Amino acid sequence: MKKALLILSVLFITMSYGQEVKQVPQINVSGEGKVKVVPDEATIAVTVETKGTDAKNVKKQNDEKIEAVIKFIKKMNLAPSDFKTQRVSLNPQYDYEKKKHNYNATQTIEILLKDLSKYDELMGGLVDAGINRIDNVTFQSSKMAQYESEARKLAMKEAKVKAQDYVSVLGQKVGRAMTISDNTQTNYPQPRYASMKLMESIDLSAPRETLAVGEINITANVTVSFILE
């Protein structure tokens, strides 16, 4: 019985090696889809930072400023779901020259602003209330999922057109897709700000228009392998 199984195994291996691996003609191309959109909202991360030699007092000062900031945000009639505490920290920092500890307290609030016409009023009021660090501002669209879907479809269409251009001179046709790789990297523009010392010198009561939103590019990138017929 063992001898018969051994013979069958040898025959199977011999037949497997005897078979030719059929090559499937295919073409690999990349495609990019881009949709330009005027953003209608922004995510803003702002921080209150306080320093001192007494941990308890530093934390108390920080809490008082954050309380004023939250009161102001509520006066702006933002929905409770549109702002949240993102980070809270209280860290000792040793001063080697004076040989003593200082303390640094920070609290960061993330705000979703759905009405960009309120941007200047919001930012000015936040600084007045005690914000002394603007960490990040990201402009976006409330219809991101819709525009990202459009960009992906455009990327696939471009990939297919490229493939058809390449093989048209060969008398071949583009068949079904074998593999599709999504190479999209999300990256939206963010404004840059001057240091807080410079911002403190600005007359926040004066009328101003500091926001130039422009457009954001929502981009999708794919790599596709098509069978050639």
Backbone torsions as a table, in degrees:
resi	resn	phi	psi	omega
1	MET	NA	-44.3	179.6
2	LYS	-63.5	-37.7	179.7
3	LYS	-65.0	-38.9	179.4
4	ALA	-65.9	-41.3	178.5
5	LEU	-64.8	-37.7	179.1
6	LEU	-64.6	-43.1	179.4
7	ILE	-63.0	-43.6	178.9
8	LEU	-62.8	-39.0	179.3
9	SER	-64.9	-43.5	178.9
10	VAL	-62.5	-42.9	178.5
11	LEU	-62.4	-41.2	-179.3
12	PHE	-64.9	-43.0	179.1
13	ILE	-64.4	-41.5	-179.9
14	THR	-62.8	-42.5	179.9
15	MET	-66.4	-38.4	-179.3
16	SER	-63.8	-43.6	179.3
17	TYR	-69.4	-26.3	-178.4
18	GLY	-75.7	-21.7	-178.9
19	GLN	-78.2	138.5	177.8
20	GLU	-84.6	139.1	175.7
21	VAL	-80.0	117.0	-176.5
22	LYS	-74.3	124.2	178.5
23	GLN	-81.4	130.0	178.2
24	VAL	-99.4	113.4	179.0
25	PRO	-62.5	129.5	179.7
26	GLN	-151.8	166.6	179.6
27	ILE	-133.5	137.5	178.5
28	ASN	-107.6	124.7	-179.8
29	VAL	-136.6	160.4	175.6
30	SER	-112.2	156.2	178.0
31	GLY	-142.9	147.9	179.0
32	GLU	-129.0	134.8	174.9
33	GLY	-119.4	133.9	-176.2
34	LYS	-133.6	130.2	177.0
35	VAL	-122.9	125.1	178.3
36	LYS	-93.3	129.6	-174.3
37	VAL	-135.2	139.6	170.8
38	VAL	-84.5	116.3	-177.2
39	PRO	-64.6	147.8	179.4
40	ASP	-121.4	6.1	176.2
41	GLU	-155.3	167.4	-178.4
42	ALA	-144.4	145.0	171.8
43	THR	-104.1	123.5	-172.9
44	ILE	-120.7	127.3	176.0
45	ALA	-112.1	119.3	-178.3
46	VAL	-127.5	153.1	-173.5
47	THR	-133.6	141.9	167.2
48	VAL	-101.5	124.3	-179.6
49	GLU	-123.4	127.8	177.5
50	THR	-129.0	148.4	-178.5
51	LYS	-132.9	153.7	177.9
52	GLY	177.1	-177.3	-176.7
53	THR	-96.6	-14.5	-179.3
54	ASP	-113.4	118.3	-173.7
55	ALA	-59.8	-45.6	-177.3
56	LYS	-62.7	-43.3	-179.1
57	ASN	-68.8	-38.8	178.4
58	VAL	-62.4	-45.1	178.2
59	LYS	-63.3	-40.5	-179.9
60	LYS	-62.4	-45.4	178.7
61	GLN	-60.8	-41.7	-179.3
62	ASN	-64.3	-44.4	179.6
63	ASP	-61.8	-39.9	-179.3
64	GLU	-64.2	-41.7	179.3
65	LYS	-68.0	-40.7	178.5
66	ILE	-63.7	-38.2	177.6
67	GLU	-60.2	-42.3	178.2
68	ALA	-65.6	-38.5	179.4
69	VAL	-63.7	-45.8	-179.3
70	ILE	-64.8	-38.3	176.7
71	LYS	-60.9	-41.8	179.1
72	PHE	-65.5	-43.2	179.9
73	ILE	-59.2	-41.9	178.6
74	LYS	-64.2	-34.4	177.3
75	LYS	-66.3	-23.9	178.1
76	MET	-78.1	1.1	178.0
77	ASN	60.5	37.1	173.5
78	LEU	-82.1	144.4	178.9
79	ALA	-64.4	143.3	179.2
80	PRO	-54.1	-29.5	-179.7
81	SER	-77.5	-8.1	-175.8
82	ASP	-96.1	4.6	173.6
83	PHE	-148.2	145.9	-177.2
84	LYS	-157.2	154.9	173.8
85	THR	-76.0	125.1	-175.9
86	GLN	-97.5	-38.2	-175.8
87	ARG	-149.5	143.5	173.9
88	VAL	-135.6	132.1	178.9
89	SER	-149.1	150.8	173.6
90	LEU	-141.1	109.9	-172.4
91	ASN	-124.2	137.2	173.7
92	PRO	-78.5	144.1	177.0
93	GLN	-131.6	117.8	-175.3
94	TYR	-84.5	128.0	177.1
95	ASP	-95.0	106.0	-175.6
96	TYR	-70.9	-27.5	179.1
97	GLU	-71.5	-46.3	-179.4
98	LYS	-90.2	-7.4	178.6
99	LYS	54.1	52.2	175.7
100	LYS	-154.0	164.9	-179.2
101	HIS	-91.8	136.8	165.9
102	ASN	-109.6	165.6	-178.1
103	TYR	-129.2	142.5	-178.2
104	ASN	-125.9	116.8	-180.0
105	ALA	-110.9	135.3	176.9
106	THR	-136.4	145.2	170.2
107	GLN	-136.7	130.0	-177.5
108	THR	-113.1	133.0	177.5
109	ILE	-116.6	134.0	176.7
110	GLU	-104.9	129.6	-175.2
111	ILE	-122.7	132.6	172.2
112	LEU	-101.0	110.2	-179.7
113	LEU	-98.3	111.5	-176.5
114	LYS	-91.9	-6.8	178.2
115	ASP	-125.9	98.8	-174.9
116	LEU	-67.8	-14.3	176.2
117	SER	-67.5	-16.5	178.9
118	LYS	-95.3	6.1	-173.6
119	TYR	-59.3	-53.6	-177.4
120	ASP	-62.4	-41.9	179.0
121	GLU	-62.5	-42.2	-179.5
122	LEU	-65.2	-49.7	-176.2
123	MET	-64.3	-42.1	177.9
124	GLY	-63.5	-42.7	179.8
125	GLY	-66.3	-35.4	178.5
126	LEU	-64.1	-42.4	178.3
127	VAL	-65.9	-42.6	177.1
128	ASP	-60.0	-35.4	-176.2
129	ALA	-77.8	-16.8	177.2
130	GLY	133.9	-3.0	176.5
131	ILE	-66.0	129.9	177.7
132	ASN	-127.2	15.2	175.3
133	ARG	-151.7	124.9	172.9
134	ILE	-103.1	111.3	-173.8
135	ASP	-85.5	-38.0	-171.8
136	ASN	-165.8	139.7	171.9
137	VAL	-134.0	120.5	-179.5
138	THR	-120.3	121.9	177.9
139	PHE	-89.0	141.5	-175.6
140	GLN	-153.3	179.3	178.4
141	SER	-115.4	146.8	177.0
142	SER	-73.0	-9.3	-180.0
143	LYS	-115.9	39.1	-176.3
144	MET	-58.3	-44.2	-177.6
145	ALA	-59.8	-40.2	-180.0
146	GLN	-65.0	-46.2	-177.6
147	TYR	-71.3	-34.2	176.9
148	GLU	-65.4	-37.7	177.1
149	SER	-63.8	-42.4	178.4
150	GLU	-61.9	-42.0	-178.9
151	ALA	-64.5	-39.9	179.0
152	ARG	-63.8	-41.4	179.5
153	LYS	-65.2	-40.1	178.0
154	LEU	-64.4	-37.2	179.0
155	ALA	-64.3	-42.0	178.8
156	MET	-65.9	-40.0	179.1
157	LYS	-63.4	-41.2	179.8
158	GLU	-65.6	-39.4	179.0
159	ALA	-61.8	-42.6	-179.3
160	LYS	-67.6	-40.1	177.9
161	VAL	-62.4	-42.1	177.9
162	LYS	-59.3	-47.4	-179.1
163	ALA	-60.4	-42.4	179.7
164	GLN	-64.8	-37.3	177.7
165	ASP	-61.4	-44.3	-176.8
166	TYR	-66.3	-43.0	-172.0
167	VAL	-91.0	-10.1	-177.2
168	SER	-62.5	-32.1	-179.5
169	VAL	-79.0	-7.5	-178.4
170	LEU	-101.2	-2.0	-178.9
171	GLY	74.7	21.1	179.6
172	GLN	-112.7	168.9	180.0
173	LYS	-123.4	153.7	177.2
174	VAL	-85.3	124.3	180.0
175	GLY	-97.3	-149.3	-176.5
176	ARG	-73.9	160.0	179.1
177	ALA	-78.9	135.2	177.2
178	MET	-89.6	-49.4	179.9
179	THR	-139.0	149.8	176.5
180	ILE	-134.4	125.3	177.9
181	SER	-116.2	128.6	177.7
182	ASP	-90.7	116.5	-178.2
183	ASN	-109.9	20.4	-174.1
184	THR	-70.2	135.7	173.3
185	GLN	-123.1	121.9	-178.1
186	THR	-80.8	127.2	179.1
187	ASN	-153.5	109.8	-178.0
188	TYR	-110.0	147.3	-175.9
189	PRO	-65.7	144.9	177.9
190	GLN	-130.8	134.4	179.9
191	PRO	-72.0	155.3	176.0
192	ARG	-103.9	147.3	-177.2
193	TYR	-121.9	152.4	173.8
194	ALA	-72.7	168.7	179.1
195	SER	-64.6	161.7	-176.4
196	MET	-64.8	-30.1	179.0
197	LYS	-62.1	-40.3	177.7
198	LEU	-66.7	-40.3	-179.4
199	MET	-64.9	-32.4	179.6
200	GLU	-67.0	-22.3	-179.8
201	SER	-85.3	-7.2	-178.9
202	ILE	-79.4	138.7	176.0
203	ASP	-79.5	98.8	-174.8
204	LEU	-72.3	-13.8	179.6
205	SER	-83.2	-15.3	-178.3
206	ALA	-77.2	144.0	177.6
207	PRO	-61.3	139.2	-178.5
208	ARG	-155.2	159.4	174.6
209	GLU	-136.6	102.4	-172.1
210	THR	-106.4	-1.8	-172.8
211	LEU	-107.1	121.4	172.4
212	ALA	-120.5	93.7	-170.7
213	VAL	-70.9	-45.4	-177.5
214	GLY	64.9	-139.4	-179.1
215	GLU	-127.2	154.0	170.9
216	ILE	-114.7	145.9	177.9
217	ASN	-97.6	121.1	174.8
218	ILE	-100.1	113.9	-169.3
219	THR	-120.2	142.6	173.5
220	ALA	-127.7	138.7	179.4
221	ASN	-127.8	132.7	-180.0
222	VAL	-133.2	156.1	169.0
223	THR	-123.4	127.5	-174.5
224	VAL	-126.5	138.0	172.5
225	SER	-106.8	118.2	178.3
226	PHE	-105.7	144.2	171.9
227	ILE	-77.3	140.6	176.0
228	LEU	-97.9	134.1	-179.4
229	GLU	-108.8	NA	NA
